[in-house]
């Protein structure tokens, strides 16, 4: 049997019951237990800016590769937190999807899940022409 409530979907499988009515009753008990005792925790993670050296953009945005979700016991919901380990800076070119760090999802001090943080968009490397134009702009703007 399957059931969904508040974005949480559960599946219950029961074997060895004498009748289908017994099986459905046992599935109902399992699903009720699951919904009563567990919660889906999905923290919002803002994009993180990573400085890019010699890129057409000064920053690359690091985003989680997937939506961070964690199924936890309801009694531990207040203990869920995230930590990020990110590159201090990267050199261009940066590819879309390039790994820039890791999101650690924790319950208390125990790491439960690690999700890669990747570049949301590519950041090409500056060309000699781009560098020349930058120098020209700075010279014309200087007083």
Buried (B, 14 or more C-beta within 10 A) or exposed (E): BEBEEEEBEBEBEBEEEEEEEEBBEBBBEBBEEBBEEBBBBEBEBEEBEBEBEEBBBEBBBBBBEEEBBBEBEEEBBEBBEBEBEBBEEBEBBBEEEBEBBBBBBBBEEEEBBEBBBBBEEBBBBBEEEBEEEEEEEEEEEEE
